[in-house]
Amino acid sequence: MKKDTHPDYHFITVQLTDGSSFQTRSTWGKEGDTLALDIDPSSHPAWTGGNQRLLDQGGQVARFNKRFGGLTLKKG
């Protein structure tokens, strides 16, 4: 096997947005570095289920009907 083909795999500290942290092994950074996350499971809407911006479907339909409601398909 060739030498030095694999990246350096070492311990880093991951700091979550709520201030808590844990140690894990990674190829990111150097031994002992701290990775500060901007988004994590404690703050991301995909995990928390809140603060998602959804389009108002009723508003979209109402706007469509306002623009195209008078059109009809006449069968002759």
N, CA, C, O and CB atoms as a CASP TS submission, in Angstrom:
PFRMAT TS
TARGET T0000
AUTHOR 0000-0000-0000
METHOD Language model
MODEL 1
PARENT N/A
ATOM      1  N   MET     1       0.846  -1.177   0.000  1.00  0.00           N
ATOM      2  CA  MET     1       0.000   0.000   0.000  1.00  0.00           C
ATOM      3  C   MET     1       0.892   1.241   0.000  1.00  0.00           C
ATOM      4  O   MET     1       1.934   1.271   0.654  1.00  0.00           O
ATOM      5  CB  MET     1      -0.963  -0.002   1.223  1.00  0.00           C
ATOM      6  N   LYS     2       0.467   2.260  -0.741  1.00  0.00           N
ATOM      7  CA  LYS     2       1.231   3.505  -0.805  1.00  0.00           C
ATOM      8  C   LYS     2       1.151   4.249   0.515  1.00  0.00           C
ATOM      9  O   LYS     2       0.123   4.216   1.192  1.00  0.00           O
ATOM     10  CB  LYS     2       0.722   4.394  -1.945  1.00  0.00           C
ATOM     11  N   LYS     3       2.215   4.908   0.874  1.00  0.00           N
ATOM     12  CA  LYS     3       2.238   5.719   2.089  1.00  0.00           C
ATOM     13  C   LYS     3       1.646   7.095   1.799  1.00  0.00           C
ATOM     14  O   LYS     3       1.699   7.582   0.670  1.00  0.00           O
ATOM     15  CB  LYS     3       3.682   5.852   2.638  1.00  0.00           C
ATOM     16  N   ASP     4       1.086   7.706   2.826  1.00  0.00           N
ATOM     17  CA  ASP     4       0.546   9.076   2.768  1.00  0.00           C
ATOM     18  C   ASP     4      -0.565   9.253   1.736  1.00  0.00           C
ATOM     19  O   ASP     4      -0.689  10.331   1.153  1.00  0.00           O
ATOM     20  CB  ASP     4       1.658  10.047   2.462  1.00  0.00           C
ATOM     21  N   THR     5      -1.372   8.223   1.498  1.00  0.00           N
ATOM     22  CA  THR     5      -2.507   8.379   0.583  1.00  0.00           C
ATOM     23  C   THR     5      -3.769   8.797   1.315  1.00  0.00           C
ATOM     24  O   THR     5      -4.683   9.343   0.696  1.00  0.00           O
ATOM     25  CB  THR     5      -2.757   7.085  -0.171  1.00  0.00           C
ATOM     26  N   HIS     6      -3.842   8.556   2.604  1.00  0.00           N
ATOM     27  CA  HIS     6      -5.017   8.907   3.383  1.00  0.00           C
ATOM     28  C   HIS     6      -4.797  10.221   4.116  1.00  0.00           C
ATOM     29  O   HIS     6      -3.681  10.496   4.557  1.00  0.00           O
ATOM     30  CB  HIS     6      -5.358   7.795   4.373  1.00  0.00           C
ATOM     31  N   PRO     7      -5.839  11.039   4.257  1.00  0.00           N
ATOM     32  CA  PRO     7      -5.690  12.307   4.991  1.00  0.00           C
ATOM     33  C   PRO     7      -5.493  12.043   6.481  1.00  0.00           C
ATOM     34  O   PRO     7      -5.795  10.960   6.984  1.00  0.00           O
ATOM     35  CB  PRO     7      -6.926  13.215   4.771  1.00  0.00           C
ATOM     36  N   ASP     8      -4.983  13.051   7.168  1.00  0.00           N
ATOM     37  CA  ASP     8      -4.768  12.977   8.612  1.00  0.00           C
ATOM     38  C   ASP     8      -6.114  12.951   9.319  1.00  0.00           C
ATOM     39  O   ASP     8      -6.912  13.875   9.166  1.00  0.00           O
ATOM     40  CB  ASP     8      -3.909  14.170   9.112  1.00  0.00           C
ATOM     41  N   TYR     9      -6.373  11.908  10.088  1.00  0.00           N
ATOM     42  CA  TYR     9      -7.635  11.714  10.790  1.00  0.00           C
ATOM     43  C   TYR     9      -7.360  11.923  12.264  1.00  0.00           C
ATOM     44  O   TYR     9      -6.639  11.127  12.865  1.00  0.00           O
ATOM     45  CB  TYR     9      -8.248  10.295  10.514  1.00  0.00           C
ATOM     46  N   HIS    10      -7.919  12.985  12.881  1.00  0.00           N
ATOM     47  CA  HIS    10      -7.548  13.390  14.233  1.00  0.00           C
ATOM     48  C   HIS    10      -8.778  13.884  15.001  1.00  0.00           C
ATOM     49  O   HIS    10      -9.868  13.999  14.440  1.00  0.00           O
ATOM     50  CB  HIS    10      -6.466  14.488  14.189  1.00  0.00           C
ATOM     51  N   PHE    11      -8.587  14.172  16.288  1.00  0.00           N
ATOM     52  CA  PHE    11      -9.677  14.661  17.133  1.00  0.00           C
ATOM     53  C   PHE    11      -9.832  16.172  16.997  1.00  0.00           C
ATOM     54  O   PHE    11      -8.855  16.921  17.028  1.00  0.00           O
ATOM     55  CB  PHE    11      -9.429  14.285  18.601  1.00  0.00           C
ATOM     56  N   ILE    12     -11.108  16.609  16.845  1.00  0.00           N
ATOM     57  CA  ILE    12     -11.450  18.033  16.875  1.00  0.00           C
ATOM     58  C   ILE    12     -12.625  18.206  17.825  1.00  0.00           C
ATOM     59  O   ILE    12     -13.274  17.233  18.211  1.00  0.00           O
ATOM     60  CB  ILE    12     -11.795  18.579  15.438  1.00  0.00           C
ATOM     61  N   THR    13     -12.891  19.451  18.197  1.00  0.00           N
ATOM     62  CA  THR    13     -14.043  19.782  19.029  1.00  0.00           C
ATOM     63  C   THR    13     -15.075  20.483  18.156  1.00  0.00           C
ATOM     64  O   THR    13     -14.748  21.431  17.442  1.00  0.00           O
ATOM     65  CB  THR    13     -13.631  20.678  20.245  1.00  0.00           C
ATOM     66  N   VAL    14     -16.321  20.018  18.212  1.00  0.00           N
ATOM     67  CA  VAL    14     -17.412  20.637  17.463  1.00  0.00           C
ATOM     68  C   VAL    14     -18.262  21.417  18.449  1.00  0.00           C
ATOM     69  O   VAL    14     -18.772  20.856  19.419  1.00  0.00           O
ATOM     70  CB  VAL    14     -18.269  19.567  16.693  1.00  0.00           C
ATOM     71  N   GLN    15     -18.415  22.728  18.198  1.00  0.00           N
ATOM     72  CA  GLN    15     -19.201  23.587  19.086  1.00  0.00           C
ATOM     73  C   GLN    15     -20.522  23.909  18.409  1.00  0.00           C
ATOM     74  O   GLN    15     -20.543  24.456  17.306  1.00  0.00           O
ATOM     75  CB  GLN    15     -18.427  24.895  19.443  1.00  0.00           C
ATOM     76  N   LEU    16     -21.636  23.566  19.074  1.00  0.00           N
ATOM     77  CA  LEU    16     -22.975  23.803  18.547  1.00  0.00           C
ATOM     78  C   LEU    16     -23.413  25.236  18.816  1.00  0.00           C
ATOM     79  O   LEU    16     -22.759  25.960  19.565  1.00  0.00           O
ATOM     80  CB  LEU    16     -23.976  22.818  19.160  1.00  0.00           C
ATOM     81  N   THR    17     -24.525  25.644  18.203  1.00  0.00           N
ATOM     82  CA  THR    17     -24.988  27.021  18.343  1.00  0.00           C
ATOM     83  C   THR    17     -25.466  27.342  19.756  1.00  0.00           C
ATOM     84  O   THR    17     -25.469  28.507  20.154  1.00  0.00           O
ATOM     85  CB  THR    17     -26.100  27.288  17.362  1.00  0.00           C
ATOM     86  N   ASP    18     -25.870  26.323  20.522  1.00  0.00           N
ATOM     87  CA  ASP    18     -26.330  26.579  21.893  1.00  0.00           C
ATOM     88  C   ASP    18     -25.182  26.617  22.899  1.00  0.00           C
ATOM     89  O   ASP    18     -25.422  26.761  24.098  1.00  0.00           O
ATOM     90  CB  ASP    18     -27.332  25.517  22.310  1.00  0.00           C
ATOM     91  N   GLY    19     -23.942  26.491  22.433  1.00  0.00           N
ATOM     92  CA  GLY    19     -22.783  26.574  23.308  1.00  0.00           C
ATOM     93  C   GLY    19     -22.235  25.228  23.742  1.00  0.00           C
ATOM     94  O   GLY    19     -21.103  25.154  24.221  1.00  0.00           O
ATOM     95  N   SER    20     -23.009  24.157  23.588  1.00  0.00           N
ATOM     96  CA  SER    20     -22.504  22.838  23.959  1.00  0.00           C
ATOM     97  C   SER    20     -21.486  22.371  22.918  1.00  0.00           C
ATOM     98  O   SER    20     -21.468  22.871  21.794  1.00  0.00           O
ATOM     99  CB  SER    20     -23.668  21.816  24.089  1.00  0.00           C
ATOM    100  N   SER    21     -20.657  21.429  23.291  1.00  0.00           N
ATOM    101  CA  SER    21     -19.636  20.946  22.373  1.00  0.00           C
ATOM    102  C   SER    21     -19.372  19.470  22.616  1.00  0.00           C
ATOM    103  O   SER    21     -19.703  18.927  23.671  1.00  0.00           O
ATOM    104  CB  SER    21     -18.340  21.756  22.525  1.00  0.00           C
ATOM    105  N   PHE    22     -18.774  18.835  21.627  1.00  0.00           N
ATOM    106  CA  PHE    22     -18.378  17.438  21.745  1.00  0.00           C
ATOM    107  C   PHE    22     -17.138  17.196  20.903  1.00  0.00           C
ATOM    108  O   PHE    22     -16.822  17.972  20.001  1.00  0.00           O
ATOM    109  CB  PHE    22     -19.527  16.495  21.313  1.00  0.00           C
ATOM    110  N   GLN    23     -16.443  16.115  21.207  1.00  0.00           N
ATOM    111  CA  GLN    23     -15.251  15.762  20.458  1.00  0.00           C
ATOM    112  C   GLN    23     -15.573  14.643  19.488  1.00  0.00           C
ATOM    113  O   GLN    23     -16.334  13.726  19.795  1.00  0.00           O
ATOM    114  CB  GLN    23     -14.111  15.353  21.401  1.00  0.00           C
ATOM    115  N   THR    24     -14.972  14.740  18.306  1.00  0.00           N
ATOM    116  CA  THR    24     -15.125  13.713  17.296  1.00  0.00           C
ATOM    117  C   THR    24     -13.854  13.645  16.470  1.00  0.00           C
ATOM    118  O   THR    24     -12.994  14.521  16.559  1.00  0.00           O
ATOM    119  CB  THR    24     -16.353  13.988  16.403  1.00  0.00           C
ATOM    120  N   ARG    25     -13.745  12.608  15.675  1.00  0.00           N
ATOM    121  CA  ARG    25     -12.590  12.495  14.794  1.00  0.00           C
ATOM    122  C   ARG    25     -12.984  13.010  13.417  1.00  0.00           C
ATOM    123  O   ARG    25     -14.098  12.778  12.948  1.00  0.00           O
ATOM    124  CB  ARG    25     -12.076  11.023  14.717  1.00  0.00           C
ATOM    125  N   SER    26     -12.046  13.720  12.771  1.00  0.00           N
ATOM    126  CA  SER    26     -12.331  14.333  11.487  1.00  0.00           C
ATOM    127  C   SER    26     -11.045  14.576  10.716  1.00  0.00           C
ATOM    128  O   SER    26      -9.951  14.510  11.277  1.00  0.00           O
ATOM    129  CB  SER    26     -13.096  15.640  11.674  1.00  0.00           C
ATOM    130  N   THR    27     -11.183  14.857   9.429  1.00  0.00           N
ATOM    131  CA  THR    27     -10.040  15.286   8.618  1.00  0.00           C
ATOM    132  C   THR    27      -9.992  16.804   8.519  1.00  0.00           C
ATOM    133  O   THR    27      -9.061  17.352   7.930  1.00  0.00           O
ATOM    134  CB  THR    27     -10.109  14.665   7.213  1.00  0.00           C
ATOM    135  N   TRP    28     -10.985  17.494   9.088  1.00  0.00           N
ATOM    136  CA  TRP    28     -11.055  18.954   9.047  1.00  0.00           C
ATOM    137  C   TRP    28     -10.023  19.553   9.995  1.00  0.00           C
ATOM    138  O   TRP    28      -9.856  19.043  11.103  1.00  0.00           O
ATOM    139  CB  TRP    28     -12.473  19.445   9.414  1.00  0.00           C
ATOM    140  N   GLY    29      -9.339  20.595   9.607  1.00  0.00           N
ATOM    141  CA  GLY    29      -8.433  21.335  10.476  1.00  0.00           C
ATOM    142  C   GLY    29      -7.253  20.522  10.955  1.00  0.00           C
ATOM    143  O   GLY    29      -6.782  19.602  10.287  1.00  0.00           O
ATOM    144  N   LYS    30      -6.789  20.895  12.145  1.00  0.00           N
ATOM    145  CA  LYS    30      -5.645  20.220  12.771  1.00  0.00           C
ATOM    146  C   LYS    30      -6.078  19.639  14.106  1.00  0.00           C
ATOM    147  O   LYS    30      -7.157  19.958  14.604  1.00  0.00           O
ATOM    148  CB  LYS    30      -4.447  21.199  12.964  1.00  0.00           C
ATOM    149  N   GLU    31      -5.265  18.811  14.670  1.00  0.00           N
ATOM    150  CA  GLU    31      -5.536  18.200  15.975  1.00  0.00           C
ATOM    151  C   GLU    31      -5.857  19.287  16.998  1.00  0.00           C
ATOM    152  O   GLU    31      -5.077  20.222  17.177  1.00  0.00           O
ATOM    153  CB  GLU    31      -4.325  17.348  16.449  1.00  0.00           C
ATOM    154  N   GLY    32      -7.005  19.166  17.670  1.00  0.00           N
ATOM    155  CA  GLY    32      -7.384  20.093  18.723  1.00  0.00           C
ATOM    156  C   GLY    32      -8.140  21.326  18.263  1.00  0.00           C
ATOM    157  O   GLY    32      -8.566  22.119  19.102  1.00  0.00           O
ATOM    158  N   ASP    33      -8.327  21.521  16.946  1.00  0.00           N
ATOM    159  CA  ASP    33      -9.077  22.683  16.456  1.00  0.00           C
ATOM    160  C   ASP    33     -10.549  22.597  16.871  1.00  0.00           C
ATOM    161  O   ASP    33     -11.060  21.520  17.175  1.00  0.00           O
ATOM    162  CB  ASP    33      -8.964  22.788  14.920  1.00  0.00           C
ATOM    163  N   THR    34     -11.220  23.760  16.878  1.00  0.00           N
ATOM    164  CA  THR    34     -12.640  23.825  17.215  1.00  0.00           C
ATOM    165  C   THR    34     -13.424  24.248  15.979  1.00  0.00           C
ATOM    166  O   THR    34     -13.125  25.271  15.364  1.00  0.00           O
ATOM    167  CB  THR    34     -12.892  24.810  18.393  1.00  0.00           C
ATOM    168  N   LEU    35     -14.432  23.453  15.621  1.00  0.00           N
ATOM    169  CA  LEU    35     -15.310  23.749  14.503  1.00  0.00           C
ATOM    170  C   LEU    35     -16.598  24.327  15.078  1.00  0.00           C
ATOM    171  O   LEU    35     -17.355  23.616  15.738  1.00  0.00           O
ATOM    172  CB  LEU    35     -15.589  22.471  13.632  1.00  0.00           C
ATOM    173  N   ALA    36     -16.852  25.620  14.831  1.00  0.00           N
ATOM    174  CA  ALA    36     -18.064  26.282  15.327  1.00  0.00           C
ATOM    175  C   ALA    36     -19.131  26.205  14.245  1.00  0.00           C
ATOM    176  O   ALA    36     -18.937  26.712  13.140  1.00  0.00           O
ATOM    177  CB  ALA    36     -17.781  27.772  15.728  1.00  0.00           C
ATOM    178  N   LEU    37     -20.254  25.572  14.558  1.00  0.00           N
ATOM    179  CA  LEU    37     -21.334  25.404  13.589  1.00  0.00           C
ATOM    180  C   LEU    37     -22.269  26.599  13.595  1.00  0.00           C
ATOM    181  O   LEU    37     -22.573  27.144  14.655  1.00  0.00           O
ATOM    182  CB  LEU    37     -22.116  24.130  13.879  1.00  0.00           C
ATOM    183  N   ASP    38     -22.732  27.015  12.409  1.00  0.00           N
ATOM    184  CA  ASP    38     -23.742  28.061  12.280  1.00  0.00           C
ATOM    185  C   ASP    38     -25.134  27.455  12.354  1.00  0.00           C
ATOM    186  O   ASP    38     -26.053  28.069  12.895  1.00  0.00           O
ATOM    187  CB  ASP    38     -23.563  28.835  10.962  1.00  0.00           C
ATOM    188  N   ILE    39     -25.292  26.252  11.811  1.00  0.00           N
ATOM    189  CA  ILE    39     -26.576  25.550  11.797  1.00  0.00           C
ATOM    190  C   ILE    39     -26.336  24.144  12.312  1.00  0.00           C
ATOM    191  O   ILE    39     -25.396  23.474  11.885  1.00  0.00           O
ATOM    192  CB  ILE    39     -27.212  25.529  10.360  1.00  0.00           C
ATOM    193  N   ASP    40     -27.177  23.697  13.225  1.00  0.00           N
ATOM    194  CA  ASP    40     -27.055  22.348  13.769  1.00  0.00           C
ATOM    195  C   ASP    40     -28.445  21.822  14.109  1.00  0.00           C
ATOM    196  O   ASP    40     -29.424  22.558  13.985  1.00  0.00           O
ATOM    197  CB  ASP    40     -26.134  22.329  15.024  1.00  0.00           C
ATOM    198  N   PRO    41     -28.549  20.573  14.531  1.00  0.00           N
ATOM    199  CA  PRO    41     -29.877  20.006  14.807  1.00  0.00           C
ATOM    200  C   PRO    41     -30.690  20.760  15.862  1.00  0.00           C
ATOM    201  O   PRO    41     -31.915  20.644  15.881  1.00  0.00           O
ATOM    202  CB  PRO    41     -29.721  18.591  15.245  1.00  0.00           C
ATOM    203  N   SER    42     -30.042  21.524  16.735  1.00  0.00           N
ATOM    204  CA  SER    42     -30.807  22.248  17.748  1.00  0.00           C
ATOM    205  C   SER    42     -31.392  23.552  17.214  1.00  0.00           C
ATOM    206  O   SER    42     -32.254  24.147  17.861  1.00  0.00           O
ATOM    207  CB  SER    42     -29.930  22.539  18.948  1.00  0.00           C
ATOM    208  N   SER    43     -30.935  24.014  16.029  1.00  0.00           N
ATOM    209  CA  SER    43     -31.431  25.292  15.519  1.00  0.00           C
ATOM    210  C   SER    43     -31.997  25.224  14.101  1.00  0.00           C
ATOM    211  O   SER    43     -32.623  26.189  13.662  1.00  0.00           O
ATOM    212  CB  SER    43     -30.329  26.297  15.555  1.00  0.00           C
ATOM    213  N   HIS    44     -31.809  24.144  13.379  1.00  0.00           N
ATOM    214  CA  HIS    44     -32.246  24.072  11.987  1.00  0.00           C
ATOM    215  C   HIS    44     -33.724  23.695  11.898  1.00  0.00           C
ATOM    216  O   HIS    44     -34.165  22.773  12.584  1.00  0.00           O
ATOM    217  CB  HIS    44     -31.393  23.057  11.210  1.00  0.00           C
ATOM    218  N   PRO    45     -34.495  24.396  11.063  1.00  0.00           N
ATOM    219  CA  PRO    45     -35.933  24.126  10.959  1.00  0.00           C
ATOM    220  C   PRO    45     -36.267  22.695  10.528  1.00  0.00           C
ATOM    221  O   PRO    45     -37.343  22.196  10.856  1.00  0.00           O
ATOM    222  CB  PRO    45     -36.551  25.087   9.985  1.00  0.00           C
ATOM    223  N   ALA    46     -35.384  22.038   9.816  1.00  0.00           N
ATOM    224  CA  ALA    46     -35.661  20.663   9.395  1.00  0.00           C
ATOM    225  C   ALA    46     -35.785  19.733  10.595  1.00  0.00           C
ATOM    226  O   ALA    46     -36.529  18.754  10.542  1.00  0.00           O
ATOM    227  CB  ALA    46     -34.563  20.161   8.457  1.00  0.00           C
ATOM    228  N   TRP    47     -35.069  20.025  11.671  1.00  0.00           N
ATOM    229  CA  TRP    47     -35.133  19.200  12.877  1.00  0.00           C
ATOM    230  C   TRP    47     -36.092  19.768  13.919  1.00  0.00           C
ATOM    231  O   TRP    47     -36.717  19.013  14.663  1.00  0.00           O
ATOM    232  CB  TRP    47     -33.751  19.059  13.481  1.00  0.00           C
ATOM    233  N   THR    48     -36.211  21.094  13.978  1.00  0.00           N
ATOM    234  CA  THR    48     -37.044  21.698  15.010  1.00  0.00           C
ATOM    235  C   THR    48     -38.487  21.849  14.569  1.00  0.00           C
ATOM    236  O   THR    48     -39.390  21.906  15.404  1.00  0.00           O
ATOM    237  CB  THR    48     -36.491  23.043  15.400  1.00  0.00           C
ATOM    238  N   GLY    49     -38.716  21.916  13.256  1.00  0.00           N
ATOM    239  CA  GLY    49     -40.065  22.010  12.729  1.00  0.00           C
ATOM    240  C   GLY    49     -40.679  23.391  12.816  1.00  0.00           C
ATOM    241  O   GLY    49     -41.894  23.518  12.663  1.00  0.00           O
ATOM    242  N   GLY    50     -39.910  24.412  13.049  1.00  0.00           N
ATOM    243  CA  GLY    50     -40.465  25.747  13.177  1.00  0.00           C
ATOM    244  C   GLY    50     -39.809  26.756  12.264  1.00  0.00           C
ATOM    245  O   GLY    50     -38.776  26.492  11.649  1.00  0.00           O
ATOM    246  N   ASN    51     -40.428  27.912  12.190  1.00  0.00           N
ATOM    247  CA  ASN    51     -39.905  29.070  11.471  1.00  0.00           C
ATOM    248  C   ASN    51     -39.622  28.794   9.997  1.00  0.00           C
ATOM    249  O   ASN    51     -38.645  29.303   9.448  1.00  0.00           O
ATOM    250  CB  ASN    51     -38.650  29.547  12.135  1.00  0.00           C
ATOM    251  N   GLN    52     -40.457  28.002   9.362  1.00  0.00           N
ATOM    252  CA  GLN    52     -40.282  27.765   7.937  1.00  0.00           C
ATOM    253  C   GLN    52     -41.152  28.747   7.165  1.00  0.00           C
ATOM    254  O   GLN    52     -42.304  28.989   7.525  1.00  0.00           O
ATOM    255  CB  GLN    52     -40.633  26.300   7.566  1.00  0.00           C
ATOM    256  N   ARG    53     -40.591  29.307   6.102  1.00  0.00           N
ATOM    257  CA  ARG    53     -41.354  30.224   5.256  1.00  0.00           C
ATOM    258  C   ARG    53     -41.995  29.416   4.141  1.00  0.00           C
ATOM    259  O   ARG    53     -41.310  28.932   3.240  1.00  0.00           O
ATOM    260  CB  ARG    53     -40.446  31.362   4.676  1.00  0.00           C
ATOM    261  N   LEU    54     -43.292  29.274   4.206  1.00  0.00           N
ATOM    262  CA  LEU    54     -44.027  28.566   3.172  1.00  0.00           C
ATOM    263  C   LEU    54     -44.887  29.554   2.402  1.00  0.00           C
ATOM    264  O   LEU    54     -45.423  30.505   2.971  1.00  0.00           O
ATOM    265  CB  LEU    54     -44.894  27.443   3.780  1.00  0.00           C
ATOM    266  N   LEU    55     -45.011  29.321   1.107  1.00  0.00           N
ATOM    267  CA  LEU    55     -45.883  30.177   0.315  1.00  0.00           C
ATOM    268  C   LEU    55     -47.325  29.902   0.675  1.00  0.00           C
ATOM    269  O   LEU    55     -47.715  28.761   0.922  1.00  0.00           O
ATOM    270  CB  LEU    55     -45.652  29.964  -1.188  1.00  0.00           C
ATOM    271  N   ASP    56     -48.104  30.953   0.700  1.00  0.00           N
ATOM    272  CA  ASP    56     -49.521  30.827   0.997  1.00  0.00           C
ATOM    273  C   ASP    56     -50.199  30.236  -0.226  1.00  0.00           C
ATOM    274  O   ASP    56     -50.396  30.936  -1.220  1.00  0.00           O
ATOM    275  CB  ASP    56     -50.151  32.203   1.389  1.00  0.00           C
ATOM    276  N   GLN    57     -50.558  28.968  -0.174  1.00  0.00           N
ATOM    277  CA  GLN    57     -51.157  28.310  -1.320  1.00  0.00           C
ATOM    278  C   GLN    57     -52.492  28.944  -1.692  1.00  0.00           C
ATOM    279  O   GLN    57     -52.796  29.075  -2.877  1.00  0.00           O
ATOM    280  CB  GLN    57     -51.341  26.831  -1.038  1.00  0.00           C
ATOM    281  N   GLY    58     -53.293  29.339  -0.709  1.00  0.00           N
ATOM    282  CA  GLY    58     -54.556  30.007  -0.995  1.00  0.00           C
ATOM    283  C   GLY    58     -54.335  31.303  -1.744  1.00  0.00           C
ATOM    284  O   GLY    58     -55.095  31.627  -2.656  1.00  0.00           O
ATOM    285  N   GLY    59     -53.315  32.046  -1.379  1.00  0.00           N
ATOM    286  CA  GLY    59     -52.995  33.286  -2.061  1.00  0.00           C
ATOM    287  C   GLY    59     -52.556  33.056  -3.492  1.00  0.00           C
ATOM    288  O   GLY    59     -52.904  33.832  -4.383  1.00  0.00           O
ATOM    289  N   GLN    60     -51.800  32.001  -3.721  1.00  0.00           N
ATOM    290  CA  GLN    60     -51.353  31.675  -5.070  1.00  0.00           C
ATOM    291  C   GLN    60     -52.540  31.301  -5.952  1.00  0.00           C
ATOM    292  O   GLN    60     -52.637  31.754  -7.093  1.00  0.00           O
ATOM    293  CB  GLN    60     -50.331  30.528  -5.037  1.00  0.00           C
ATOM    294  N   VAL    61     -53.439  30.480  -5.426  1.00  0.00           N
ATOM    295  CA  VAL    61     -54.614  30.066  -6.192  1.00  0.00           C
ATOM    296  C   VAL    61     -55.519  31.257  -6.469  1.00  0.00           C
ATOM    297  O   VAL    61     -56.035  31.410  -7.576  1.00  0.00           O
ATOM    298  CB  VAL    61     -55.391  28.972  -5.443  1.00  0.00           C
ATOM    299  N   ALA    62     -55.709  32.099  -5.461  1.00  0.00           N
ATOM    300  CA  ALA    62     -56.560  33.274  -5.643  1.00  0.00           C
ATOM    301  C   ALA    62     -55.975  34.204  -6.704  1.00  0.00           C
ATOM    302  O   ALA    62     -56.719  34.762  -7.510  1.00  0.00           O
ATOM    303  CB  ALA    62     -56.733  34.025  -4.312  1.00  0.00           C
ATOM    304  N   ARG    63     -54.684  34.375  -6.713  1.00  0.00           N
ATOM    305  CA  ARG    63     -54.049  35.236  -7.704  1.00  0.00           C
ATOM    306  C   ARG    63     -54.185  34.625  -9.109  1.00  0.00           C
ATOM    307  O   ARG    63     -54.421  35.348 -10.076  1.00  0.00           O
ATOM    308  CB  ARG    63     -52.557  35.456  -7.349  1.00  0.00           C
ATOM    309  N   PHE    64     -54.039  33.309  -9.221  1.00  0.00           N
ATOM    310  CA  PHE    64     -54.220  32.635 -10.506  1.00  0.00           C
ATOM    311  C   PHE    64     -55.644  32.819 -11.013  1.00  0.00           C
ATOM    312  O   PHE    64     -55.859  33.172 -12.173  1.00  0.00           O
ATOM    313  CB  PHE    64     -53.890  31.141 -10.383  1.00  0.00           C
ATOM    314  N   ASN    65     -56.617  32.576 -10.133  1.00  0.00           N
ATOM    315  CA  ASN    65     -58.019  32.726 -10.538  1.00  0.00           C
ATOM    316  C   ASN    65     -58.341  34.161 -10.931  1.00  0.00           C
ATOM    317  O   ASN    65     -59.151  34.383 -11.832  1.00  0.00           O
ATOM    318  CB  ASN    65     -58.944  32.281  -9.412  1.00  0.00           C
ATOM    319  N   LYS    66     -57.732  35.128 -10.282  1.00  0.00           N
ATOM    320  CA  LYS    66     -57.960  36.530 -10.617  1.00  0.00           C
ATOM    321  C   LYS    66     -57.438  36.829 -12.024  1.00  0.00           C
ATOM    322  O   LYS    66     -58.078  37.553 -12.786  1.00  0.00           O
ATOM    323  CB  LYS    66     -57.281  37.455  -9.580  1.00  0.00           C
ATOM    324  N   ARG    67     -56.264  36.264 -12.368  1.00  0.00           N
ATOM    325  CA  ARG    67     -55.667  36.520 -13.670  1.00  0.00           C
ATOM    326  C   ARG    67     -56.337  35.718 -14.781  1.00  0.00           C
ATOM    327  O   ARG    67     -56.568  36.240 -15.872  1.00  0.00           O
ATOM    328  CB  ARG    67     -54.191  36.205 -13.631  1.00  0.00           C
ATOM    329  N   PHE    68     -56.648  34.453 -14.507  1.00  0.00           N
ATOM    330  CA  PHE    68     -57.094  33.562 -15.572  1.00  0.00           C
ATOM    331  C   PHE    68     -58.489  32.995 -15.342  1.00  0.00           C
ATOM    332  O   PHE    68     -58.890  32.072 -16.051  1.00  0.00           O
ATOM    333  CB  PHE    68     -56.121  32.438 -15.726  1.00  0.00           C
ATOM    334  N   GLY    69     -59.234  33.510 -14.383  1.00  0.00           N
ATOM    335  CA  GLY    69     -60.545  32.969 -14.058  1.00  0.00           C
ATOM    336  C   GLY    69     -61.575  33.137 -15.157  1.00  0.00           C
ATOM    337  O   GLY    69     -62.503  32.334 -15.252  1.00  0.00           O
ATOM    338  N   GLY    70     -61.439  34.158 -15.991  1.00  0.00           N
ATOM    339  CA  GLY    70     -62.425  34.402 -17.053  1.00  0.00           C
ATOM    340  C   GLY    70     -62.204  33.546 -18.285  1.00  0.00           C
ATOM    341  O   GLY    70     -63.064  33.518 -19.165  1.00  0.00           O
ATOM    342  N   LEU    71     -61.083  32.848 -18.379  1.00  0.00           N
ATOM    343  CA  LEU    71     -60.814  32.022 -19.544  1.00  0.00           C
ATOM    344  C   LEU    71     -61.603  30.723 -19.465  1.00  0.00           C
ATOM    345  O   LEU    71     -61.666  30.077 -18.419  1.00  0.00           O
ATOM    346  CB  LEU    71     -59.313  31.731 -19.665  1.00  0.00           C
ATOM    347  N   THR    72     -62.183  30.368 -20.554  1.00  0.00           N
ATOM    348  CA  THR    72     -62.917  29.084 -20.619  1.00  0.00           C
ATOM    349  C   THR    72     -62.524  28.356 -21.891  1.00  0.00           C
ATOM    350  O   THR    72     -62.143  28.973 -22.886  1.00  0.00           O
ATOM    351  CB  THR    72     -64.471  29.307 -20.575  1.00  0.00           C
ATOM    352  N   LEU    73     -62.618  27.069 -21.845  1.00  0.00           N
ATOM    353  CA  LEU    73     -62.368  26.249 -23.038  1.00  0.00           C
ATOM    354  C   LEU    73     -63.719  25.881 -23.616  1.00  0.00           C
ATOM    355  O   LEU    73     -64.479  25.111 -23.029  1.00  0.00           O
ATOM    356  CB  LEU    73     -61.517  24.958 -22.703  1.00  0.00           C
ATOM    357  N   LYS    74     -64.000  26.442 -24.768  1.00  0.00           N
ATOM    358  CA  LYS    74     -65.309  26.187 -25.393  1.00  0.00           C
ATOM    359  C   LYS    74     -65.181  25.032 -26.366  1.00  0.00           C
ATOM    360  O   LYS    74     -64.318  25.033 -27.243  1.00  0.00           O
ATOM    361  CB  LYS    74     -65.845  27.455 -26.123  1.00  0.00           C
ATOM    362  N   LYS    75     -66.032  24.067 -26.203  1.00  0.00           N
ATOM    363  CA  LYS    75     -66.054  22.955 -27.142  1.00  0.00           C
ATOM    364  C   LYS    75     -67.098  23.270 -28.204  1.00  0.00           C
ATOM    365  O   LYS    75     -68.255  23.552 -27.893  1.00  0.00           O
ATOM    366  CB  LYS    75     -66.363  21.594 -26.422  1.00  0.00           C
ATOM    367  N   GLY    76     -66.674  23.219 -29.451  1.00  0.00           N
ATOM    368  CA  GLY    76     -67.548  23.649 -30.507  1.00  0.00           C
ATOM    369  C   GLY    76     -68.228  22.610 -31.224  1.00  0.00           C
ATOM    370  O   GLY    76     -68.994  22.895 -32.144  1.00  0.00           O
TER
END
